[in-house]
């Protein structure tokens, strides 16, 4: 099953805007040496939907005949490109979304308690911890790699789909329900609109309507 013309148009429009959003996130992170909680929330509000959009665009790219042909006739990997001992490997973009379980939902409900300050308790830290900031930088670096070379990441997604289609269990990299990062008040309306479109086209590519067959 080939991609629909509307899905190809979504790819054409979403990939350049994804690069713009990635540049916006990089500028926000570089604006302060130590991130404040408010700035971190702004970054996460852009980063989560951008990651979700990239994941759905990779699914659409992985379904294209050129990517499937390159996957089937690809040469042996060049092991010289592996990081040398003592050097850290570049962060890898996560292809699958974590599934939301009842335990996670209960934990979120417990965390939504009143945030009260008492005179005998110390004030909370007004800056984001270093490990949280490092995780944001790694996620952004992985997303930048996808935005700069989407074809390479699409080949990874194609291998993921083929490998999990042959195994029992999870066969879709997307979680059930709405994609991560959707909001009633999105920080970027264009990103939100593209994410909704990509969600529809990616679901259709993974689970085609009756009478049509999914791409291998």
N, C-alpha and C positions, 0 to 999 in steps of 0.2 A: 504494500500500500504506500503510494507516494504521498508526500505532504500536500495538504490543501494549499491553494494560492494564498488564502488568508493567513495560514501558518507561516508560509515563507515571507509574507509581508511583515508579520510580527517579528520574525527573526531579523529582518532587515532594519526594522525600526528600533528593536530593543537592544541589540548589541552596541550600537554607538551610545545610546543613553546609559547603558550599564557602565561604559567607560567614563562617562561624565560623572555618574554617581560615585564611582570609585575614586575619582580625583577629588570630589567634594569631601569624601570621608578622610582621605589622606590630608587634605588641607585642615580639617577640623582637628585631627590628631596632632598635626604639627603646630597648631596654634598655641598650645600650652605644653610646657615640659612635664607637668604633673596634672593629670586630668581631674577635674572636679566632677562630682556626681551628676550635676546637671549636664555638663558637656558629654559625659559618658552615655547618658540616656539619649542625647541627641544622636550620638554616633551609632548606638545600637539600633535606634529607630530607623536609621538608614541602612545599616549593615545587614540586619535580618531580612528585610524584603529584597535587598540586592542579592544576597546569597540564594534566596528562594528563586528569584528570577533567573539567576545564572544556572541553577540546577535544572530548571524547566527548559531553558534554551539548549542546554547540553543534550537533553533527551530528544528535542527536535532535530538537533544537528546529528545525533547518533542514528536517527532514522533515515537520514539521507543516503541515497545509493553510493555517493562518492566515499562517505565515511565507512560504509559497510564493505565496499570493495577494497579500501585501503587496509581495513582490519583483516580481511581474509587473505590478502596477498602481501602482508607486511613482512619485512626481512627480520632476521634474528636481532634481538636487542643489542645495542652497543654497551657492553658492560664497563667500558672505560669512562662513561659519563657518570657512573656512580660516585658518590662523595668519598673522598679518601678518608682513611682512619684519622680521627681527631677533628674532622670538619662536620659541622651540623648540616643535615639535609634540609632543603627548602621545605617549608610547610606545604602539605598537600591538601587540596580542597576536598572536603567531605562530600561524596557523591550522594549519600543517602541521608534522609532526615530521621532524627530520632522519633520513635513512636511515642505518643502520649498515652501513658497508662494511668490507671486509677490511683496508684501510689503517688505519681507525680501531681495529679490533680489535688489529692488530699494535702500534699506538702505545700502546694501553692495556696490552698485555702487557709492552712495554719499560719502561713507567713503574712497573710493579710490582716494583721492585728493593728490596734491603734499604736501609733508611733509617738509615745508620750515621753517628755523629758522631765526628770525629777531633779530637785536641787542636790540630792546626795549622790547622784550618778554622774560620771564624767560625760562630757559632751561627745557625741560621735565624731569620728574622723571625717573631716570635710574634704578629703581627697581620696581618689580611688587607689586601692592597693597596687603595688608594683606587679604582682602576679596577674591581676585582672587586666592591667594595661598591657602586659606582655601577650596575654591571650588575644586581646583585640588586635594587636599588631600582627600576630601570626595569622589570624583569620583574614585580616586585610591583605596581607602578603599573598595568601593562597588565592583570594578573590582577584587580586591584580594579575596573578599568573594566568587565571582563566580568561580574564578580559583581554590580556595581551596576546594569548594564543588559544582561542576557543577550539580550534580544530584538534589540537593535541588533547585537550580535556574531553572533547567529544569522543575521541577514540577510547579513552579510559571508560567513559560512560557506556559505550557500546560493549566493551568487554564485560563490564559489570552486569549489563542486562542479559548477555548471553550466558554468563556463568550462573547467575541466580535463576534463570529460566530452566536450567537443567537440574536444579537442586530443589528439594522440598522446602517449603517455608516461604519466606518473604520474596516476592518477585518484582515489587515496585520500589523504586528509591524514594517515592513520595509518601508522606504520611497521609492518613485518612483525614478528610475534612478540608478546611481552608488552609492555604499555604501560610507559613510563618511570616509574620510582619505585616499582615493586613490590619488596617486600622480605620476607624470611622473618621479620624482626623490625621491623614497621612502627612508626613513631612514633605513628601514629594508626590504631588498628584499624578504626574506623568509616570513615575515609577509604579505607583499603585495601579494605574490603568493597564500598564503593560504586564504587570504581574497577574492580574485577573485574566487577561487574554492568554498569556502563556500557560496559565493553569488549565484553562479549557482545552487548548491545543495539545498540551502534553498528556492530559488524561485521555484524549481521543487517540493519540498515537500509541499509548500503552494499552488501552482497552478500546479497540475500534468497534464501531457499530456492527450489529448483526449483518452478515453477508459480506463483510470485508475481513481481510486477514492482516494481522500485525506484521510489520517488517521483522525479519529475524535479526 
